[in-house]
Amino acid sequence: MRASALLTILIGAAASAQINPPQNSEPTAPTPKIVNIPAARDVPYTGTIQLSVDATDTVRTIFNVHEHVPVAGPGDFVLLYPQWLPGHHNKLGEIRNVAGLRFTANGQPLRWVRDPLDVYAFHLTVPDGVSAIDADFQLLSPTATNQGRIAVAPQMENIDWIALSLYPAGYYVRDIPVQASVTVPAGWKVASALRPMTQSGNRIDYSTTSYEILTDSPLMAGAHYRQFPLGHDVNLDVLADDDAELAATPGEIALHQQMVDQAIKLFGARHFDHYDFLLTLSRRLGSQGLEHHRSSEDATSLGYFTDWQNQGEARNLLPHEFTHSWNGKFRRPADLWTPDFRTPMEGSLLWVYEGQTQFWGYVLGARSGMLSKDETLQALASFAAEYSEGSPGRSWRPLIDTTKDPILAERKPLPWESWQRSEDFYTEGLLVWLDVDRIIRQLSGGKRSLDDFARAFFGMRDGDYGVLTYTLGDVVSTLNRIQPYDWRSYFQRRVYEIAPEAPLEGITKGGYNLVYTDKPTAWTLVAEKRERNTDLSYSGGLVVSAEGIVNDVIWKSAAFDAGLTVGSQILTVNNRTFSRDTMTNAIAAAKGTDRPIQLLVNSGGEYRTVELNWHGGLRYPRLVKAGSGDGTLDALLAPR
């Protein structure tokens, strides 16, 4: 043996001994992980589940649930709590808030065991002579925001069947019949895509439907309620903290009606028998926008009607969620459709599901007047700036990888969002589809647009509110029928590869230029007012609250170089107490100089003075017209 080889062996042996000392215990084989839960099958379930929810305890925010579940016979039986929730794109089932679980059969208690691998699964042994089991439990809804979204308030509540039920393993959820009922506080009204079968006092019974449709049909209940018909069998159901918030003007309702009209004209078919916007206006209930096939859960803050002009992005909520009835609910990416709520979801086409919905939401907003054309252009300016200057993470992470964010980050705050990237498939996806529309219009000489794709891709089978899945190949082939182009290579470059440059051609080749001025747009001012912050993303690289708390820092910006981090508090600016004015005045005064801005900062109880070396002044994005004629962007936003 050669000396060098022997030396290598000896070094390797010594290293191995050092890594794994001989006196340490070492298991020789891992414990087998055996899945003992029936896989979902497309077969009818035995009998109809009876589900009763008592939603009257709004003080302690406790839901009491009772289920009567038929069983086929004795033996092993598994009940599941939903974990992978449609529309959330991740595993967000509220199993942590399920308590008081008790199973009985013929009045006798049944022993249950939680599955050792799947904490959402419960194993029971059904005795001889038992035809059904009864399940009782409580869902302890959050009472403070650090526990999760507030779903119950003194004057209203959000009742989600998917969080208030168990279902049998081994079946597609569309094959499980359920007859549900709910009891709400006396005098409260209930809004839902479900229509009541009977009502006795404050108990409402609904007709038997599939577990899939039931869980896709949440309820909103409250003391202050008003319904506005919008045409096309669409209702706007509004619940608020008080009656004053329900005071919508005829003009505001007309804008909602026009939005519905524009959507029907766009897609050319409806994928619902009736549709309900379940809109809650509350200082207590948590904000939310969640799509369903025949309804949407739309929760926003006070002032939606009474302070209409200052709602900004809140007026985009309903057009976005309505679009999902077509895109996301009826047409759904194949890897996002699952037969039950235990099978993991994948999101490789969220840049279509959410990106194109984001696109159509703003387009429908502009076409209907829910947002003015100028407001829409201001919003697009903010998006263009975000992805051209405020998203350095695009230098290492492709857009397609952000479709994993709902699972990776669980929709929790990030320390360096601009570098990590966070669900960019929404708004960068919008910019991609804006460019797709521009390409179609220009190549076809203005004869075709993404409207033609929408009608071809989403507009078939009027009245069908089932699910029709699609793949990337389906998207590409439909686009090629509308306008021949190398769409696959285009998406490969824009979505699947690292793209250091933002996809701004839909704007810059569509008739507008992105510029920066020292005055914020009305869109920016409204957003700052709603969020109670000052957006200095392009004026030093930070966003700071009214109290001086740093809410965001752009990676490698001047604020980053100064050592500012999310959660730090700016106490003084150039030896003056922090305020919006002292901060913006200091940035304006430092423009063109070499003098740094002195900041006294409290970071976790440690006080330090930092220097913000930013000398570009105040910069706010906006779009300005390029040339005198209308471009493709103007054509896109024009009403139909």
C-alpha positions as CSV (number, residue, x, y, z in Angstrom):
1,M,0.0,0.0,0.0
2,R,1.3,3.4,-0.9
3,A,2.2,5.7,2.0
4,S,-0.2,8.4,0.9
5,A,-3.1,6.0,0.7
6,L,-2.4,4.6,4.2
7,L,-2.2,8.2,5.6
8,T,-5.6,8.9,4.0
9,I,-7.1,5.9,5.7
10,L,-5.6,6.7,9.1
11,I,-6.8,10.3,8.9
12,G,-10.3,9.1,7.9
13,A,-10.4,6.6,10.8
14,A,-9.3,9.3,13.2
15,A,-11.9,11.7,12.0
16,S,-14.6,9.1,12.2
17,A,-13.6,8.3,15.8
18,Q,-13.7,11.9,16.7
19,I,-17.2,12.5,15.1
20,N,-18.7,9.3,16.6
21,P,-16.8,8.5,19.9
22,P,-17.0,4.8,20.6
23,Q,-18.5,5.2,24.0
24,N,-21.6,6.9,22.7
25,S,-24.8,4.9,22.3
26,E,-26.0,4.5,18.7
27,P,-29.4,3.1,17.7
28,T,-29.0,0.7,14.8
29,A,-32.4,1.1,13.1
30,P,-35.0,3.9,13.1
31,T,-38.5,3.2,14.3
32,P,-40.7,2.4,11.3
33,K,-43.2,5.2,10.4
34,I,-46.4,3.5,9.4
35,V,-49.3,5.5,8.0
36,N,-52.5,3.9,9.3
37,I,-55.1,6.2,7.8
38,P,-57.3,5.2,4.9
39,A,-56.5,7.0,1.6
40,A,-59.3,9.0,0.1
41,R,-61.4,7.0,-2.4
42,D,-64.1,8.3,-4.8
43,V,-66.9,6.2,-3.4
44,P,-70.2,7.3,-1.7
45,Y,-70.2,7.6,2.1
46,T,-72.5,5.6,4.3
47,G,-75.3,7.8,5.4
48,T,-75.6,11.5,6.1
49,I,-73.6,13.3,8.8
50,Q,-75.6,15.6,11.1
51,L,-73.6,18.7,12.1
52,S,-74.8,21.2,14.7
53,V,-72.9,24.3,15.7
54,D,-73.8,26.5,18.7
55,A,-72.3,29.9,17.9
56,T,-74.0,31.9,20.7
57,D,-71.1,32.3,23.1
58,T,-69.7,35.5,21.6
59,V,-68.4,36.8,24.9
60,R,-65.9,34.0,25.4
61,T,-65.7,33.3,21.6
62,I,-66.3,29.6,22.0
63,F,-68.1,27.5,19.4
64,N,-69.7,24.2,20.6
65,V,-69.9,21.5,18.0
66,H,-71.9,18.3,17.9
67,E,-71.7,15.7,15.1
68,H,-73.7,12.5,14.5
69,V,-71.6,10.4,12.1
70,P,-73.1,7.2,10.6
71,V,-70.6,4.2,10.4
72,A,-70.7,1.1,8.2
73,G,-70.0,-1.3,11.0
74,P,-67.6,-2.3,13.8
75,G,-63.9,-1.9,13.6
76,D,-61.3,0.8,13.1
77,F,-62.6,4.2,12.2
78,V,-60.7,7.4,11.6
79,L,-62.0,11.0,11.8
80,L,-60.0,13.8,10.4
81,Y,-59.9,17.5,11.2
82,P,-59.3,19.6,8.1
83,Q,-55.6,20.7,7.8
84,W,-54.9,21.8,4.1
85,L,-57.4,24.6,3.6
86,P,-58.4,25.7,0.0
87,G,-57.6,29.4,-0.6
88,H,-54.9,29.4,2.1
89,H,-52.5,27.4,0.0
90,N,-51.0,25.8,3.1
91,K,-51.7,23.7,6.2
92,L,-53.6,26.1,8.4
93,G,-56.2,24.0,10.1
94,E,-57.0,25.2,13.6
95,I,-56.3,21.9,15.4
96,R,-54.5,23.7,18.2
97,N,-57.8,25.4,19.2
98,V,-59.9,22.2,19.3
99,A,-60.6,21.1,22.9
100,G,-63.0,19.1,24.9
101,L,-63.1,16.3,22.4
102,R,-65.5,13.4,23.3
103,F,-66.8,10.5,21.3
104,T,-69.8,8.3,22.3
105,A,-71.8,5.5,20.7
106,N,-75.3,4.6,21.9
107,G,-74.7,6.9,24.9
108,Q,-71.5,5.1,25.9
109,P,-68.0,6.8,25.8
110,L,-65.6,5.6,23.2
111,R,-61.8,5.7,23.7
112,W,-59.9,7.7,21.1
113,V,-56.2,8.0,20.2
114,R,-54.6,10.7,18.2
115,D,-52.6,9.4,15.3
116,P,-48.8,9.3,16.1
117,L,-47.8,10.9,12.8
118,D,-50.8,13.0,11.8
119,V,-52.1,15.1,14.7
120,Y,-55.2,16.0,12.8
121,A,-56.4,12.3,12.8
122,F,-58.3,10.5,15.5
123,H,-58.6,6.7,15.7
124,L,-61.6,5.0,17.3
125,T,-62.8,1.4,17.5
126,V,-66.5,1.1,16.7
127,P,-68.2,-1.7,18.8
128,D,-70.6,-4.2,17.5
129,G,-74.2,-3.1,17.1
130,V,-73.2,0.6,16.6
131,S,-74.6,2.4,13.5
132,A,-73.4,5.9,14.3
133,I,-71.0,7.7,16.6
134,D,-71.4,11.1,18.2
135,A,-68.6,13.6,18.4
136,D,-68.6,16.7,20.6
137,F,-65.9,19.4,20.9
138,Q,-65.3,23.1,21.3
139,L,-63.4,25.4,18.9
140,L,-61.8,28.1,21.1
141,S,-61.6,31.0,18.7
142,P,-58.8,33.5,19.3
143,T,-59.5,36.2,21.9
144,A,-56.4,38.3,21.1
145,T,-54.5,39.0,17.9
146,N,-51.4,37.2,19.0
147,Q,-53.4,34.0,19.0
148,G,-54.5,34.3,15.4
149,R,-57.2,36.1,13.4
150,I,-60.1,37.4,15.5
151,A,-63.2,35.8,14.0
152,V,-65.8,36.7,16.8
153,A,-66.7,40.2,17.9
154,P,-69.4,41.5,20.1
155,Q,-71.7,42.4,17.1
156,M,-70.7,39.8,14.5
157,E,-68.9,36.5,13.9
158,N,-67.3,34.5,11.1
159,I,-68.6,30.9,11.1
160,D,-66.4,28.6,9.1
161,W,-67.7,25.0,8.8
162,I,-64.3,23.8,7.8
163,A,-63.0,24.7,11.3
164,L,-66.1,23.4,13.0
165,S,-66.3,19.8,11.9
166,L,-64.6,16.4,11.6
167,Y,-65.0,14.2,8.6
168,P,-64.3,10.4,8.0
169,A,-61.1,9.4,6.4
170,G,-61.1,7.3,3.3
171,Y,-63.5,9.3,1.1
172,Y,-63.4,12.2,-1.3
173,V,-65.0,15.1,0.5
174,R,-67.4,15.6,-2.4
175,D,-68.8,12.1,-1.6
176,I,-69.7,12.8,2.1
177,P,-73.3,14.1,2.6
178,V,-73.8,16.6,5.5
179,Q,-76.9,18.2,6.9
180,A,-75.8,21.2,9.0
181,S,-77.4,23.6,11.4
182,V,-76.3,26.6,13.3
183,T,-77.6,28.5,16.3
184,V,-76.6,32.2,16.6
185,P,-77.4,34.9,19.1
186,A,-81.0,36.0,19.3
187,G,-81.9,38.7,16.7
188,W,-78.8,38.2,14.6
189,K,-79.0,37.8,10.8
190,V,-77.0,35.2,8.9
191,A,-75.5,35.6,5.4
192,S,-74.1,32.8,3.3
193,A,-74.2,31.2,-0.1
194,L,-76.2,28.4,1.6
195,R,-79.9,29.0,1.6
196,P,-81.9,28.0,4.8
197,M,-84.1,25.0,4.7
198,T,-85.9,25.9,7.9
199,Q,-85.5,28.3,10.8
200,S,-86.8,28.1,14.3
201,G,-86.0,31.0,16.5
202,N,-82.2,31.6,16.2
203,R,-81.5,28.1,14.9
204,I,-81.1,27.7,11.1
205,D,-81.1,24.3,9.4
206,Y,-79.6,23.9,5.9
207,S,-80.4,21.3,3.3
208,T,-78.1,18.3,2.9
209,T,-75.1,19.0,0.7
210,S,-71.7,17.6,0.2
211,Y,-69.0,18.2,2.7
212,E,-67.0,19.9,-0.1
213,I,-69.7,22.4,-0.8
214,L,-70.5,22.9,2.9
215,T,-67.0,23.8,3.8
216,D,-66.8,26.1,0.8
217,S,-69.9,28.0,2.1
218,P,-69.0,29.9,5.3
219,L,-71.5,32.0,7.3
220,M,-71.3,35.6,8.6
221,A,-73.7,36.5,11.4
222,G,-74.3,39.7,13.1
223,A,-76.7,42.2,14.7
224,H,-76.2,45.0,12.1
225,Y,-76.9,43.7,8.6
226,R,-78.0,45.0,5.2
227,Q,-78.2,43.3,1.8
228,F,-77.7,45.0,-1.5
229,P,-78.7,43.1,-4.7
230,L,-76.1,43.6,-7.4
231,G,-77.8,41.8,-10.3
232,H,-76.8,38.5,-12.0
233,D,-78.0,36.7,-8.8
234,V,-75.2,38.4,-6.8
235,N,-75.8,40.0,-3.4
236,L,-73.6,42.2,-1.3
237,D,-74.2,41.1,2.3
238,V,-72.8,43.6,4.8
239,L,-72.4,43.2,8.5
240,A,-70.9,46.0,10.6
241,D,-70.2,47.1,14.2
242,D,-73.2,49.5,14.0
243,D,-75.9,50.6,11.6
244,A,-74.0,53.8,10.7
245,E,-71.4,51.8,8.8
246,L,-74.1,50.3,6.6
247,A,-75.0,53.7,5.1
248,A,-73.9,53.0,1.5
249,T,-74.9,55.7,-1.1
250,P,-76.7,54.7,-4.3
251,G,-73.6,55.7,-6.2
252,E,-71.4,53.4,-4.2
253,I,-73.7,50.4,-4.8
254,A,-73.9,51.3,-8.5
255,L,-70.1,50.9,-8.7
256,H,-70.4,47.4,-7.2
257,Q,-73.1,46.6,-9.7
258,Q,-70.9,47.8,-12.5
259,M,-68.1,45.6,-11.2
260,V,-70.3,42.6,-11.4
261,D,-71.5,43.6,-14.9
262,Q,-67.9,44.0,-16.0
263,A,-66.9,40.6,-14.7
264,I,-69.8,38.8,-16.4
265,K,-68.9,40.6,-19.7
266,L,-65.2,39.6,-19.2
267,F,-65.6,35.9,-18.5
268,G,-68.8,35.3,-20.5
269,A,-70.2,32.7,-18.1
270,R,-71.0,32.4,-14.4
271,H,-69.7,29.6,-12.2
272,F,-72.3,29.9,-9.5
273,D,-76.1,29.6,-9.2
274,H,-76.0,32.7,-6.9
275,Y,-73.1,34.5,-5.2
276,D,-72.8,36.4,-1.9
277,F,-70.1,38.9,-1.0
278,L,-69.9,38.4,2.8
279,L,-68.5,41.8,3.8
280,T,-67.8,42.7,7.4
281,L,-66.8,46.1,8.5
282,S,-65.3,46.1,12.0
283,R,-62.7,47.5,14.3
284,R,-62.5,44.2,16.0
285,L,-62.7,41.4,13.4
286,G,-59.5,40.6,11.7
287,S,-59.0,41.7,8.0
288,Q,-59.5,38.9,5.5
289,G,-60.1,38.1,1.8
290,L,-60.8,34.5,1.2
291,E,-62.3,33.1,-2.0
292,H,-65.1,30.5,-2.3
293,H,-67.1,29.3,-5.3
294,R,-70.4,31.0,-4.5
295,S,-69.2,33.6,-1.9
296,S,-66.2,35.3,-0.5
297,E,-65.2,36.3,3.1
298,D,-64.3,40.0,2.8
299,A,-63.3,41.6,6.1
300,T,-62.0,45.1,6.2
301,S,-62.0,48.1,8.6
302,L,-64.5,50.7,9.3
303,G,-65.3,53.5,6.7
304,Y,-65.7,51.3,3.6
305,F,-68.8,53.2,2.7
306,T,-68.7,56.2,5.0
307,D,-65.1,57.2,4.0
308,W,-65.2,55.7,0.5
309,Q,-62.6,58.1,-1.0
310,N,-60.0,57.1,1.5
311,Q,-60.3,53.3,1.2
312,G,-57.7,52.8,-1.5
313,E,-56.7,49.1,-1.7
314,A,-59.8,48.1,0.3
315,R,-61.9,48.9,-2.8
316,N,-59.8,46.3,-4.7
317,L,-60.8,43.5,-2.3
318,L,-64.2,42.5,-3.8
319,P,-63.1,42.6,-7.5
320,H,-60.2,40.3,-6.5
321,E,-62.2,37.8,-4.6
322,F,-65.0,37.8,-7.2
323,T,-62.5,36.9,-9.9
324,H,-61.6,33.8,-7.9
325,S,-65.0,32.3,-8.6
326,W,-63.6,31.7,-12.1
327,N,-59.9,31.6,-11.5
328,G,-59.0,29.4,-8.5
329,K,-62.3,27.9,-7.7
330,F,-63.7,26.7,-11.1
331,R,-60.4,26.6,-13.0
332,R,-57.9,25.3,-10.5
333,P,-54.3,24.2,-10.9
334,A,-54.1,20.4,-11.0
335,D,-51.6,20.3,-8.1
336,L,-53.8,22.5,-5.9
337,W,-56.8,20.3,-6.2
338,T,-57.0,17.6,-3.6
339,P,-59.7,15.0,-2.9
340,D,-59.7,15.7,0.8
341,F,-58.2,18.2,3.3
342,R,-55.4,15.9,4.4
343,T,-53.7,15.5,1.1
344,P,-50.9,18.2,0.8
345,M,-51.5,20.9,-1.7
346,E,-48.9,22.2,-4.2
347,G,-48.8,25.7,-5.6
348,S,-46.6,25.7,-8.7
349,L,-49.2,27.7,-10.7
350,L,-50.1,30.2,-8.0
351,W,-48.6,32.9,-10.3
352,V,-51.6,32.1,-12.5
353,Y,-54.2,31.4,-9.8
354,E,-53.3,34.4,-7.7
355,G,-51.2,36.5,-10.1
356,Q,-53.9,36.6,-12.8
357,T,-56.6,37.2,-10.2
358,Q,-54.6,40.1,-8.9
359,F,-54.4,41.4,-12.4
360,W,-58.1,41.0,-13.2
361,G,-59.0,42.5,-9.8
362,Y,-57.4,45.8,-10.6
363,V,-58.6,45.7,-14.2
364,L,-62.2,45.1,-13.1
365,G,-61.8,47.8,-10.4
366,A,-60.8,50.3,-13.1
367,R,-63.4,49.3,-15.6
368,S,-66.2,49.5,-13.1
369,G,-65.0,52.7,-11.3
370,M,-64.5,50.9,-8.0
371,L,-61.0,52.4,-8.5
372,S,-60.6,55.4,-10.8
373,K,-58.2,55.0,-13.7
374,D,-55.8,57.4,-12.0
375,E,-55.9,55.4,-8.7
376,T,-55.2,52.2,-10.7
377,L,-52.2,53.8,-12.4
378,Q,-50.9,55.0,-9.1
379,A,-51.3,51.5,-7.7
380,L,-49.4,50.1,-10.7
381,A,-46.7,52.6,-10.1
382,S,-46.2,51.4,-6.5
383,F,-46.0,47.8,-7.8
384,A,-43.5,48.7,-10.5
385,A,-41.3,50.5,-8.0
386,E,-41.5,47.6,-5.5
387,Y,-40.3,45.1,-7.9
388,S,-37.7,47.2,-9.7
389,E,-36.1,48.9,-6.6
390,G,-37.6,47.3,-3.5
391,S,-37.0,43.6,-4.3
392,P,-33.3,42.8,-4.4
393,G,-34.2,39.2,-3.5
394,R,-35.0,38.6,-7.2
395,S,-31.3,38.4,-7.8
396,W,-31.1,35.0,-6.1
397,R,-34.7,33.7,-6.0
398,P,-36.9,33.0,-9.0
399,L,-40.6,34.0,-8.9
400,I,-41.7,30.3,-9.1
401,D,-39.9,29.6,-5.8
402,T,-42.1,32.1,-4.0
403,T,-45.1,29.9,-4.7
404,K,-43.8,27.8,-1.8
405,D,-44.0,30.8,0.6
406,P,-47.5,30.0,2.0
407,I,-46.0,26.7,3.3
408,L,-42.4,28.0,4.0
409,A,-43.3,31.1,5.9
410,E,-46.9,30.2,7.0
411,R,-47.8,33.8,6.2
412,K,-45.9,35.1,9.2
413,P,-43.9,38.3,9.2
414,L,-40.3,38.1,7.9
415,P,-37.2,40.0,9.1
416,W,-35.9,40.9,5.7
417,E,-38.9,40.6,3.3
418,S,-37.3,42.4,0.4
419,W,-34.4,39.9,0.4
420,Q,-36.3,36.8,1.3
421,R,-39.2,37.6,-1.0
422,S,-42.8,36.9,0.2
423,E,-45.6,35.6,-2.0
424,D,-44.4,37.7,-4.9
425,F,-46.5,35.5,-7.2
426,Y,-49.4,37.8,-6.4
427,T,-48.2,41.2,-7.6
428,E,-45.2,40.4,-9.7
429,G,-47.5,37.9,-11.2
430,L,-49.8,40.8,-12.0
431,L,-46.9,42.6,-13.8
432,V,-46.2,39.5,-15.8
433,W,-49.8,39.2,-17.0
434,L,-49.9,43.0,-17.7
435,D,-47.1,42.3,-20.1
436,V,-48.8,39.3,-21.6
437,D,-51.8,41.5,-22.4
438,R,-49.5,44.1,-24.0
439,I,-47.8,41.4,-26.2
440,I,-51.1,40.1,-27.4
441,R,-52.5,43.5,-28.2
442,Q,-49.4,44.6,-30.1
443,L,-48.9,41.4,-32.1
444,S,-52.6,41.3,-33.0
445,G,-52.7,44.9,-34.0
446,G,-55.2,45.6,-31.2
447,K,-57.7,42.9,-32.3
448,R,-57.1,40.6,-29.4
449,S,-56.1,40.8,-25.7
450,L,-56.0,38.9,-22.5
451,D,-59.8,39.4,-22.4
452,D,-60.0,36.7,-25.1
453,F,-57.9,34.4,-23.0
454,A,-60.2,34.9,-20.1
455,R,-63.3,34.1,-22.1
456,A,-61.7,31.0,-23.6
457,F,-60.0,29.7,-20.4
458,F,-62.7,30.5,-17.8
459,G,-65.9,31.1,-19.7
460,M,-67.1,27.7,-20.6
461,R,-69.9,25.6,-19.0
462,D,-72.2,28.4,-17.7
463,G,-73.5,27.6,-14.2
464,D,-71.0,24.9,-13.4
465,Y,-69.5,25.4,-10.0
466,G,-67.5,22.2,-9.9
467,V,-63.7,22.1,-10.5
468,L,-62.0,22.0,-13.9
469,T,-58.2,21.6,-13.4
470,Y,-55.4,22.9,-15.6
471,T,-51.7,22.6,-16.1
472,L,-49.1,25.0,-17.5
473,G,-49.6,23.3,-20.9
474,D,-53.3,24.2,-20.8
475,V,-52.4,27.9,-20.2
476,V,-49.8,28.0,-23.0
477,S,-52.0,26.2,-25.5
478,T,-54.9,28.6,-24.8
479,L,-52.6,31.6,-25.2
480,N,-51.3,30.2,-28.5
481,R,-54.9,29.9,-29.8
482,I,-55.5,33.5,-28.9
483,Q,-52.1,34.8,-30.2
484,P,-49.3,32.6,-31.5
485,Y,-46.1,33.3,-29.6
486,D,-43.3,31.4,-27.8
487,W,-45.3,31.7,-24.5
488,R,-43.5,28.7,-22.9
489,S,-40.1,30.4,-23.3
490,Y,-41.5,33.7,-22.1
491,F,-42.8,32.1,-18.9
492,Q,-39.6,30.2,-18.5
493,R,-37.7,33.4,-18.5
494,R,-40.1,35.5,-16.4
495,V,-41.3,32.9,-13.9
496,Y,-39.0,29.9,-13.7
497,E,-35.5,31.5,-14.0
498,I,-33.9,34.1,-11.9
499,A,-34.9,37.4,-13.4
500,P,-32.9,40.3,-12.0
501,E,-35.0,42.9,-13.9
502,A,-38.6,43.4,-13.0
503,P,-41.3,42.7,-15.7
504,L,-42.2,46.3,-16.4
505,E,-42.8,46.1,-20.2
506,G,-46.5,46.1,-19.8
507,I,-46.1,49.6,-18.4
508,T,-43.0,50.9,-20.2
509,K,-44.1,49.6,-23.6
510,G,-47.7,50.0,-22.8
511,G,-47.7,53.8,-22.9
512,Y,-46.3,55.0,-19.6
513,N,-43.0,55.7,-17.8
514,L,-42.2,55.0,-14.2
515,V,-40.8,58.2,-12.6
516,Y,-40.1,59.5,-9.0
517,T,-41.1,62.8,-7.6
518,D,-40.8,64.4,-4.1
519,K,-44.6,64.3,-3.6
520,P,-46.5,61.1,-2.7
521,T,-49.5,60.1,-4.8
522,A,-52.9,60.1,-3.3
523,W,-52.7,56.3,-3.4
524,T,-49.6,56.4,-1.2
525,L,-51.1,58.9,1.2
526,V,-54.2,56.8,1.6
527,A,-52.1,53.7,2.2
528,E,-50.0,55.5,4.8
529,K,-53.1,56.8,6.6
530,R,-54.6,53.3,6.8
531,E,-51.4,51.7,8.0
532,R,-50.4,54.7,10.2
533,N,-46.9,54.7,8.7
534,T,-44.5,56.7,6.5
535,D,-43.3,54.9,3.4
536,L,-39.7,55.9,2.8
537,S,-38.9,52.7,0.8
538,Y,-37.3,54.8,-2.1
539,S,-36.2,57.6,0.2
540,G,-33.6,55.7,2.3
541,G,-35.1,52.2,2.3
542,L,-37.4,52.0,5.2
543,V,-41.1,52.2,6.3
544,V,-41.7,53.6,9.8
545,S,-44.8,53.8,11.9
546,A,-46.3,56.9,13.5
547,E,-44.5,55.9,16.7
548,G,-41.2,55.6,15.1
549,I,-41.2,51.8,14.9
550,V,-39.4,50.5,11.9
551,N,-41.8,48.2,10.0
552,D,-39.6,47.4,7.0
553,V,-36.0,47.8,5.8
554,I,-35.0,47.2,2.2
555,W,-31.9,44.9,1.9
556,K,-28.7,46.8,1.2
557,S,-30.4,50.2,1.3
558,A,-29.1,53.2,3.2
559,A,-31.3,52.2,6.2
560,F,-29.8,48.7,6.0
561,D,-26.3,50.1,5.9
562,A,-27.1,52.3,9.0
563,G,-28.0,49.1,10.9
564,L,-31.8,49.7,11.2
565,T,-33.9,46.6,11.6
566,V,-37.6,45.8,11.8
567,G,-38.8,46.4,15.3
568,S,-36.3,49.1,16.1
569,Q,-37.7,52.5,17.3
570,I,-36.4,55.8,16.0
571,L,-36.5,58.3,18.9
572,T,-34.9,61.4,17.5
573,V,-34.0,62.7,14.1
574,N,-31.1,65.2,14.1
575,N,-31.6,65.6,17.8
576,R,-35.4,66.4,17.4
577,T,-38.2,64.1,18.6
578,F,-39.3,61.7,15.9
579,S,-42.4,62.5,13.9
580,R,-43.4,62.1,10.3
581,D,-42.5,65.7,9.6
582,T,-39.1,65.7,11.3
583,M,-38.2,62.5,9.4
584,T,-39.3,63.7,5.9
585,N,-37.9,67.2,6.5
586,A,-34.5,65.8,7.4
587,I,-34.5,63.6,4.3
588,A,-35.4,66.5,2.1
589,A,-32.8,68.7,3.7
590,A,-30.0,66.1,3.2
591,K,-30.6,65.9,-0.6
592,G,-27.5,66.7,-2.5
593,T,-25.3,67.2,0.6
594,D,-22.8,64.9,2.2
595,R,-24.2,65.3,5.7
596,P,-25.7,62.1,7.2
597,I,-29.0,62.1,9.1
598,Q,-28.4,61.4,12.8
599,L,-30.9,59.0,14.3
600,L,-31.2,57.9,18.0
601,V,-32.5,54.4,17.9
602,N,-33.8,52.0,20.6
603,S,-33.1,48.4,19.5
604,G,-34.3,45.9,22.2
605,G,-33.5,48.3,25.0
606,E,-30.1,49.3,23.6
607,Y,-29.8,52.9,22.7
608,R,-27.5,53.9,19.9
609,T,-27.0,56.7,17.4
610,V,-26.8,55.7,13.8
611,E,-26.1,57.7,10.6
612,L,-28.5,57.4,7.7
613,N,-26.4,58.3,4.6
614,W,-29.2,59.0,2.1
615,H,-28.8,62.1,-0.1
616,G,-31.4,61.4,-2.8
617,G,-34.2,63.3,-1.1
618,L,-37.8,62.2,-1.1
619,R,-38.8,59.8,-3.9
620,Y,-42.3,58.5,-4.6
621,P,-43.2,56.5,-7.7
622,R,-45.8,57.5,-10.2
623,L,-46.7,56.7,-13.8
624,V,-46.6,59.5,-16.5
625,K,-47.9,59.3,-20.0
626,A,-45.3,58.5,-22.7
627,G,-46.5,60.2,-25.8
628,S,-49.9,61.7,-26.7
629,G,-51.9,58.7,-27.9
630,D,-53.5,55.8,-25.9
631,G,-51.3,52.8,-25.3
632,T,-52.1,49.2,-24.6
633,L,-52.5,50.0,-20.8
634,D,-55.1,52.6,-21.6
635,A,-57.0,50.0,-23.7
636,L,-56.8,47.4,-21.0
637,L,-58.3,49.7,-18.3
638,A,-61.2,51.0,-20.5
639,P,-64.7,49.8,-19.6
640,R,-66.4,47.1,-21.7
